[in-house]
Amino acid sequence: MHPNIIKIQERIEPLRQKIINHKVYSAISEIEDLRVFMEHHIFAVWDFMSLLKALQTNLTCTTLPWFPVGNPVTRQLINEIVTGEESDVDTNGAIKSHFELYLDAMHQCGANTKPINIFLQELKNGRSFNEAFTKADVPAAAKDFVNATFETINSGKTHLQAASFTFGREDLIPNMFFSMINDLNSTQADKVSIFKYYLERHIEVDGDHHSHLALAMTEKLCEQNEAFWAEAEETTIQALQKRIDLWDAAYTEIVKNKVEA
């Protein structure tokens, strides 16, 4: 493994541990708590897809007429990841993106999908991000999370996009969270079975094969440029901190709802 990859992994380990051990996971014990978590997390799922497509746009040819763009190795890496993320299968074998699968899980769970749907519709209608955030009443932490991601996207720097995708977007889900989901599924499968499947697919596809592809892509884009590696490290740290902030916000709302119940 490239020494700079190892350096980044060592630098971000404390932040990774904060995410793995975040108090939001232990706060989720009921369906109502899971709904709050999902209503925040869906924005991270969506802009993960946006980050992915930014990489594909910048590393391959997505316009006409077609020309060979960039390095063939990075083209192959990003196209393989896109296929898995944008065209996976749901519990019935139907082709769906991971974002659409997550929306299905939210519907089954009874989580509120209006904010994300209104937000996306407003963007489709040509509204600015700030206008769409306001119209959809998006949680402040989710708004900050998306804005930070799109700052990286709009930089146009593929090595930063790749670093954020590779190191900053890992959903580091602890075993205790899986145990809780399994417990809920054993008694309320009609509400959480799709989310359980989503987590399993995420770990199977994203957490294993795609993570190796993403590491190779980041290494290829940074190569021997030490300035690129330094920028990649800082972008990764910022992305992980935004994930912690998002989890903090979800935790605060979950606890607030419990107190008011």
VOGU-3710 file (C-alpha; in Angstrom, 3 decimals, decimal comma):
1> mhpniikiqe> 0,000/0,000/0,000  1,222/3,519/-0,813  2,873/5,169/2,230  0,681/8,257/1,853  -2,437/6,095/2,001  -1,156/4,663/5,271  -0,352/8,172/6,519  -3,905/9,370/5,848  -5,392/6,307/7,491  -3,286/6,889/10,599
11> rieplrqkii> -4,151/10,601/10,698  -7,911/10,016/10,464  -8,083/7,057/12,843  -9,197/9,190/15,850  -12,061/10,611/13,764  -13,004/7,147/12,537  -13,161/5,969/16,128  -15,413/8,897/17,042  -17,797/7,819/14,279  -17,672/4,122/15,168
21> nhkvysaise> -18,278/4,866/18,849  -20,724/7,714/18,359  -23,477/7,932/20,960  -26,176/8,119/18,272  -25,987/4,345/17,791  -26,716/3,531/21,416  -29,554/6,077/21,404  -31,422/4,162/18,694  -33,621/1,587/20,389  -37,039/2,081/18,808
31> iedlrvfmeh> -38,428/2,504/15,300  -39,056/6,170/16,051  -35,357/6,700/16,769  -34,337/4,947/13,565  -36,643/7,222/11,581  -34,848/10,318/12,876  -31,481/8,798/12,020  -32,599/7,976/8,482  -34,135/11,404/7,927  -30,682/12,903/8,527
41> hifavwdfms> -28,638/10,190/6,835  -30,572/10,232/3,544  -28,873/13,513/2,594  -25,465/11,879/3,018  -26,629/8,946/0,883  -27,751/11,347/-1,841  -24,655/13,514/-1,965  -22,493/10,384/-1,909  -24,074/9,610/-5,291  -23,395/13,180/-6,419
51> llkalqtnlt> -19,745/12,876/-5,422  -19,535/9,589/-7,284  -21,021/11,071/-10,458  -18,698/14,085/-10,232  -15,783/11,672/-10,335  -17,243/9,830/-13,307  -17,866/13,127/-15,113  -14,306/14,296/-14,526  -12,513/10,993/-15,123  -14,440/9,715/-18,146
61> cttlpwfpvg> -16,189/11,102/-21,202  -19,882/11,716/-20,508  -20,563/14,086/-23,407  -20,840/13,767/-27,183  -18,919/13,288/-29,355  -16,999/10,716/-27,356  -13,251/10,949/-26,876  -10,951/8,895/-24,646  -10,553/10,978/-21,489  -8,009/10,643/-18,732
71> npvtrqline> -6,222/7,547/-17,584  -7,746/4,198/-18,660  -7,115/2,766/-15,199  -9,066/5,473/-13,370  -11,831/5,206/-15,991  -12,154/1,517/-15,285  -12,113/2,005/-11,518  -14,779/4,707/-11,370  -17,043/3,051/-13,934  -17,041/-0,189/-11,970
81> ivtgeesdvd> -17,948/1,644/-8,760  -20,726/3,584/-10,510  -22,273/0,379/-11,820  -22,475/-1,093/-8,327  -23,805/2,053/-6,687  -26,234/3,175/-9,369  -27,486/-0,215/-10,554  -27,635/-2,649/-7,649  -30,566/-4,955/-6,847  -33,249/-4,585/-4,180
91> tngaikshfe> -34,811/-7,309/-2,060  -37,009/-8,371/-4,984  -34,178/-8,450/-7,509  -35,219/-5,189/-9,192  -32,434/-2,866/-10,355  -32,073/0,212/-8,136  -29,452/2,659/-6,976  -28,460/2,562/-3,329  -30,186/5,921/-2,912  -33,480/4,522/-4,208
101> lyldamhqcg> -33,042/1,467/-2,001  -32,580/3,741/1,011  -35,753/5,641/0,128  -37,611/2,319/0,003  -36,251/1,537/3,466  -37,466/4,911/4,726  -40,946/4,316/3,331  -41,110/0,894/4,965  -39,913/2,305/8,282  -42,333/5,223/8,204
111> antkpinifl> -39,595/7,850/8,066  -40,399/11,233/6,568  -39,164/11,408/2,966  -40,797/14,757/2,172  -37,706/16,915/2,888  -35,372/14,966/0,594  -38,028/14,668/-2,117  -38,919/18,367/-1,989  -35,233/19,275/-1,949  -34,521/17,247/-5,077
121> qelkngrsfn> -37,628/18,515/-6,869  -36,653/22,106/-6,144  -33,194/21,473/-7,597  -34,785/19,905/-10,677  -36,907/23,044/-11,016  -33,770/25,159/-11,178  -33,736/26,472/-7,615  -30,437/27,156/-5,883  -29,247/24,886/-3,109  -30,099/27,485/-0,471
131> eaftkadvpa> -33,594/27,938/-1,889  -34,118/24,181/-1,994  -32,812/23,756/1,566  -35,244/26,387/2,814  -38,226/25,083/0,871  -37,623/21,528/2,081  -36,834/22,543/5,678  -33,661/20,448/5,620  -31,959/19,886/9,006  -29,129/22,361/9,515
141> aakdfvnatf> -26,460/19,686/9,933  -27,583/17,926/6,750  -27,428/21,257/4,924  -23,867/21,833/6,171  -22,921/18,289/5,197  -24,193/18,683/1,638  -22,610/22,121/1,259  -19,240/20,753/2,332  -19,495/17,896/-0,153  -20,395/20,219/-2,995
151> etinsgkthl> -17,539/22,531/-2,090  -15,276/19,564/-2,828  -17,234/18,709/-5,974  -17,141/22,296/-7,245  -13,401/22,532/-6,660  -13,024/20,462/-9,824  -10,039/18,702/-8,230  -10,445/14,996/-8,846  -7,858/14,032/-6,233  -9,924/15,815/-3,557
161> qaasftfgre> -13,156/14,269/-4,799  -11,528/10,849/-4,751  -10,114/11,351/-1,253  -13,463/12,454/0,140  -15,139/9,508/-1,551  -12,530/6,999/-0,419  -11,789/8,007/3,165  -14,464/10,478/4,168  -17,565/8,619/3,082  -17,093/5,274/4,762
171> dlipnmffsm> -20,193/4,441/6,786  -18,349/3,025/9,751  -21,227/1,188/11,374  -20,444/-0,633/14,625  -21,566/-4,163/15,406  -23,895/-2,891/18,106  -25,912/-1,034/15,460  -26,234/-4,192/13,366  -27,325/-6,082/16,475  -29,993/-3,482/17,181
181> indlnstqad> -31,266/-3,624/13,590  -31,329/-7,417/13,744  -33,311/-7,265/16,984  -35,828/-4,860/15,455  -36,023/-7,012/12,349  -36,790/-10,113/14,419  -39,955/-8,485/15,766  -40,772/-5,811/13,153  -39,449/-7,131/9,856  -42,281/-5,348/8,066
191> kvsifkyyle> -40,645/-2,061/9,063  -36,890/-2,627/8,959  -36,156/-5,547/6,597  -35,264/-3,265/3,675  -32,950/-1,153/5,823  -31,293/-4,330/7,107  -30,789/-5,409/3,497  -29,400/-1,972/2,602  -26,803/-2,222/5,365  -25,822/-5,717/4,272
201> rhievdgdhh> -25,434/-4,615/0,647  -23,535/-1,530/1,704  -21,010/-3,552/3,662  -20,778/-6,310/1,057  -20,375/-4,060/-1,978  -19,155/-0,676/-0,736  -17,161/-1,744/2,287  -15,130/-4,424/0,574  -14,684/-4,409/-3,196  -15,448/-0,729/-3,773
211> shlalamtek> -13,136/0,396/-0,994  -10,192/-1,331/-2,691  -11,114/0,227/-6,033  -11,429/3,673/-4,439  -8,028/3,380/-2,754  -6,451/2,488/-6,075  -8,205/5,421/-7,748  -7,020/7,905/-5,116  -3,465/6,617/-5,324  -3,509/6,937/-9,105
221> lceqneafwa> -4,819/10,511/-8,988  -2,339/11,719/-6,367  0,636/9,593/-7,457  3,898/11,349/-6,530  2,431/14,824/-6,011  2,972/15,569/-2,310  0,820/18,709/-2,498  -2,075/16,594/-3,769  -1,613/14,118/-0,909  -1,596/16,935/1,650
231> eaeettiqal> -4,786/18,435/0,203  -6,392/15,000/0,110  -5,616/14,486/3,789  -7,193/17,780/4,837  -10,280/17,191/2,700  -10,706/13,771/4,278  -10,502/15,215/7,787  -13,122/17,829/6,949  -15,454/15,204/5,478  -15,216/12,980/8,541
241> qkridlwdaa> -15,823/15,898/10,879  -18,963/16,788/8,949  -20,136/13,190/9,398  -19,613/13,523/13,149  -21,579/16,790/13,133  -24,414/15,080/11,263  -24,494/12,231/13,779  -24,466/14,792/16,628  -27,554/16,463/15,181  -29,399/13,169/14,765
251> yteivknkve> -28,518/12,204/18,341  -29,754/15,532/19,710  -33,108/15,156/17,975  -33,520/11,539/19,060  -32,879/12,442/22,703  -35,156/15,472/22,484  -37,998/13,293/21,156  -37,491/10,772/23,950  -37,713/13,502/26,590  -40,875/14,937/25,054
261> a> -42,551/11,538/24,630
//
